[in-house]
Amino acid sequence: MSSTDAVLDSNVLLRLLLEDDPELSARARNFLDTSLERGDRLHVSLTTLSEVVFVITGARLKMPPADALQALDAMFAMPLWITDRTVAVRARDLYESFHDWDDCVVVAQALRDCGGRVVTFDRGMRRIPGIQWIHPSGTT
């Protein structure tokens, strides 16, 4: 059999991580195992990681950030092709102290690509070390 590239959506990853639906969780596990045995490359985007963190910590599940960190670590340990893995891992490390995943992704990208410069109205983002906060009015 030949290998295939495919992008995993958050709902498949969430079934694997949460095991909250026995049937869908088993199907997700079987798909992952079969795909990896075949040599498929399964991709996970930063958006998908954001969706996983949002669902885990959001209004429905209300799980603590520590559970989101465990989920991120589990995904990083899987043989998946994570888009911008360096940004994702840096965001994960920042998220450990600053529990706003989306801000952590923005800062991680700014640190990698822009010397830490971030243009934002969000004064709270300044609490994350390493960034140079730039207000859209041009002040820092």
KOLSELO-64833 format. One record per residue (C-alpha): residue number from 1; residue in three letters; chain; x, y, z. Coordinates in nm, 4 decimals. Example, Ala and Ser with C-alpha at 12.3 -4.5 7.8 and 13.67 -1.06 7.14 Angstrom:
(rec 1 "ALA" "A" (1.2300 -0.4500 0.7800));
(rec 2 "SER" "A" (1.3670 -0.1060 0.7140));
END
This chain:
(rec 1 "MET" "A" (0.0000 0.0000 0.0000));
(rec 2 "SER" "A" (0.1162 0.3515 -0.0712));
(rec 3 "SER" "A" (0.1277 0.6260 0.1878));
(rec 4 "THR" "A" (-0.0939 0.9307 0.1890));
(rec 5 "ASP" "A" (-0.0803 1.2751 0.3458));
(rec 6 "ALA" "A" (-0.3910 1.3946 0.5307));
(rec 7 "VAL" "A" (-0.4794 1.6656 0.7799));
(rec 8 "LEU" "A" (-0.6333 1.5579 1.1110));
(rec 9 "ASP" "A" (-0.9215 1.7648 1.2408));
(rec 10 "SER" "A" (-0.9554 1.8461 1.6085));
(rec 11 "ASN" "A" (-1.2567 1.6174 1.6545));
(rec 12 "VAL" "A" (-1.0466 1.3096 1.5713));
(rec 13 "LEU" "A" (-0.7689 1.4192 1.8067));
(rec 14 "LEU" "A" (-1.0169 1.5002 2.0816));
(rec 15 "ARG" "A" (-1.1697 1.1507 2.0574));
(rec 16 "LEU" "A" (-0.8190 1.0055 2.0919));
(rec 17 "LEU" "A" (-0.7267 1.2307 2.3837));
(rec 18 "LEU" "A" (-1.0525 1.2367 2.5790));
(rec 19 "GLU" "A" (-1.1806 0.8870 2.5043));
(rec 20 "ASP" "A" (-1.5263 1.0271 2.5778));
(rec 21 "ASP" "A" (-1.7114 0.8333 2.3090));
(rec 22 "PRO" "A" (-1.6105 0.4651 2.3052));
(rec 23 "GLU" "A" (-1.7138 0.4036 1.9445));
(rec 24 "LEU" "A" (-1.5610 0.7184 1.7947));
(rec 25 "SER" "A" (-1.2512 0.6913 2.0127));
(rec 26 "ALA" "A" (-1.1917 0.3348 1.8903));
(rec 27 "ARG" "A" (-1.2445 0.4401 1.5295));
(rec 28 "ALA" "A" (-1.0036 0.7322 1.5711));
(rec 29 "ARG" "A" (-0.7418 0.5039 1.7319));
(rec 30 "ASN" "A" (-0.7855 0.2435 1.4570));
(rec 31 "PHE" "A" (-0.7521 0.5092 1.1873));
(rec 32 "LEU" "A" (-0.4379 0.6510 1.3454));
(rec 33 "ASP" "A" (-0.2779 0.3089 1.3923));
(rec 34 "THR" "A" (-0.3634 0.1931 1.0387));
(rec 35 "SER" "A" (-0.2454 0.5188 0.8833));
(rec 36 "LEU" "A" (0.0850 0.5138 1.0675));
(rec 37 "GLU" "A" (0.1443 0.1462 0.9828));
(rec 38 "ARG" "A" (0.0916 0.2378 0.6174));
(rec 39 "GLY" "A" (0.3402 0.5227 0.6455));
(rec 40 "ASP" "A" (0.0852 0.8012 0.6049));
(rec 41 "ARG" "A" (0.1813 1.1501 0.7140));
(rec 42 "LEU" "A" (-0.0884 1.2940 0.9357));
(rec 43 "HIS" "A" (-0.0694 1.6717 0.9638));
(rec 44 "VAL" "A" (-0.1965 1.8881 1.2495));
(rec 45 "SER" "A" (-0.2269 2.2642 1.2032));
(rec 46 "LEU" "A" (-0.1808 2.5331 1.4659));
(rec 47 "THR" "A" (-0.5510 2.6061 1.4214));
(rec 48 "THR" "A" (-0.6313 2.2459 1.5116));
(rec 49 "LEU" "A" (-0.4125 2.2684 1.8221));
(rec 50 "SER" "A" (-0.5984 2.5876 1.9146));
(rec 51 "GLU" "A" (-0.9317 2.4109 1.8730));
(rec 52 "VAL" "A" (-0.8179 2.1258 2.0984));
(rec 53 "VAL" "A" (-0.7088 2.3683 2.3724));
(rec 54 "PHE" "A" (-1.0319 2.5679 2.3320));
(rec 55 "VAL" "A" (-1.2540 2.2604 2.3648));
(rec 56 "ILE" "A" (-1.0647 2.1210 2.6630));
(rec 57 "THR" "A" (-1.0588 2.4481 2.8589));
(rec 58 "GLY" "A" (-1.3839 2.5925 2.7232));
(rec 59 "ALA" "A" (-1.7295 2.6323 2.8703));
(rec 60 "ARG" "A" (-1.8466 2.2767 2.8010));
(rec 61 "LEU" "A" (-1.5628 2.0735 2.9524));
(rec 62 "LYS" "A" (-1.4132 2.3414 3.1814));
(rec 63 "MET" "A" (-1.0933 2.1441 3.2283));
(rec 64 "PRO" "A" (-0.7916 2.3244 3.3774));
(rec 65 "PRO" "A" (-0.4964 2.4440 3.1681));
(rec 66 "ALA" "A" (-0.2912 2.1529 3.3065));
(rec 67 "ASP" "A" (-0.5193 1.9159 3.1132));
(rec 68 "ALA" "A" (-0.4654 2.1165 2.7954));
(rec 69 "LEU" "A" (-0.0899 2.0918 2.8541));
(rec 70 "GLN" "A" (-0.1213 1.7133 2.8891));
(rec 71 "ALA" "A" (-0.3178 1.7006 2.5628));
(rec 72 "LEU" "A" (-0.0554 1.9111 2.3842));
(rec 73 "ASP" "A" (0.2225 1.6904 2.5194));
(rec 74 "ALA" "A" (0.0357 1.3790 2.4048));
(rec 75 "MET" "A" (-0.0062 1.5209 2.0538));
(rec 76 "PHE" "A" (0.3605 1.6249 2.0391));
(rec 77 "ALA" "A" (0.4572 1.2692 2.1386));
(rec 78 "MET" "A" (0.2515 1.1184 1.8536));
(rec 79 "PRO" "A" (0.4255 1.0721 1.5164));
(rec 80 "LEU" "A" (0.2286 1.3606 1.3638));
(rec 81 "TRP" "A" (0.3431 1.6377 1.1297));
(rec 82 "ILE" "A" (0.2602 1.9469 1.3320));
(rec 83 "THR" "A" (0.2598 2.2657 1.1258));
(rec 84 "ASP" "A" (0.5126 2.5096 1.2689));
(rec 85 "ARG" "A" (0.6159 2.2610 1.5375));
(rec 86 "THR" "A" (0.8759 2.5043 1.6768));
(rec 87 "VAL" "A" (0.6073 2.7703 1.7249));
(rec 88 "ALA" "A" (0.3676 2.5136 1.8732));
(rec 89 "VAL" "A" (0.6246 2.3829 2.1213));
(rec 90 "ARG" "A" (0.7284 2.7356 2.2227));
(rec 91 "ALA" "A" (0.3620 2.8317 2.2648));
(rec 92 "ARG" "A" (0.3110 2.5215 2.4794));
(rec 93 "ASP" "A" (0.6026 2.6249 2.7010));
(rec 94 "LEU" "A" (0.4644 2.9774 2.7356));
(rec 95 "TYR" "A" (0.1140 2.8425 2.8037));
(rec 96 "GLU" "A" (0.2476 2.6638 3.1096));
(rec 97 "SER" "A" (0.2802 3.0057 3.2794));
(rec 98 "PHE" "A" (0.0420 3.2251 3.0767));
(rec 99 "HIS" "A" (-0.2890 3.0463 3.0270));
(rec 100 "ASP" "A" (-0.3985 3.2157 2.7071));
(rec 101 "TRP" "A" (-0.3143 2.9732 2.4254));
(rec 102 "ASP" "A" (-0.3846 3.2121 2.1384));
(rec 103 "ASP" "A" (-0.1656 3.4862 2.2873));
(rec 104 "CYS" "A" (0.1068 3.2285 2.3438));
(rec 105 "VAL" "A" (0.0921 3.1228 1.9774));
(rec 106 "VAL" "A" (0.1170 3.4859 1.8635));
(rec 107 "VAL" "A" (0.4117 3.5507 2.0959));
(rec 108 "ALA" "A" (0.5869 3.2267 1.9957));
(rec 109 "GLN" "A" (0.5614 3.3259 1.6309));
(rec 110 "ALA" "A" (0.6784 3.6790 1.7059));
(rec 111 "LEU" "A" (0.9781 3.5432 1.8947));
(rec 112 "ARG" "A" (1.0697 3.3140 1.6064));
(rec 113 "ASP" "A" (1.0010 3.5486 1.3151));
(rec 114 "CYS" "A" (1.0103 3.9095 1.4350));
(rec 115 "GLY" "A" (1.2519 3.9431 1.7229));
(rec 116 "GLY" "A" (0.9580 3.9331 1.9633));
(rec 117 "ARG" "A" (0.7840 4.2405 1.8214));
(rec 118 "VAL" "A" (0.4038 4.2236 1.8529));
(rec 119 "VAL" "A" (0.1615 4.4932 1.7395));
(rec 120 "THR" "A" (-0.1508 4.4722 1.9544));
(rec 121 "PHE" "A" (-0.4003 4.6668 2.1606));
(rec 122 "ASP" "A" (-0.3783 4.3863 2.4203));
(rec 123 "ARG" "A" (-0.1777 4.5349 2.7061));
(rec 124 "GLY" "A" (-0.2003 4.2036 2.8895));
(rec 125 "MET" "A" (0.0245 4.0413 2.6324));
(rec 126 "ARG" "A" (0.3126 4.2466 2.7763));
(rec 127 "ARG" "A" (0.3204 4.0087 3.0730));
(rec 128 "ILE" "A" (0.4714 3.7388 2.8502));
(rec 129 "PRO" "A" (0.8507 3.7742 2.8625));
(rec 130 "GLY" "A" (1.0565 3.8299 2.5535));
(rec 131 "ILE" "A" (0.8154 4.0416 2.3542));
(rec 132 "GLN" "A" (0.8454 4.4004 2.2452));
(rec 133 "TRP" "A" (0.4911 4.5301 2.2677));
(rec 134 "ILE" "A" (0.4056 4.7832 1.9977));
(rec 135 "HIS" "A" (0.0817 4.9724 2.0330));
(rec 136 "PRO" "A" (-0.0876 5.0375 1.6964));
(rec 137 "SER" "A" (-0.0528 5.4091 1.7648));
(rec 138 "GLY" "A" (0.3223 5.3558 1.7329));
(rec 139 "THR" "A" (0.4109 5.3730 2.1025));
(rec 140 "THR" "A" (0.5835 5.0923 2.2917));
END
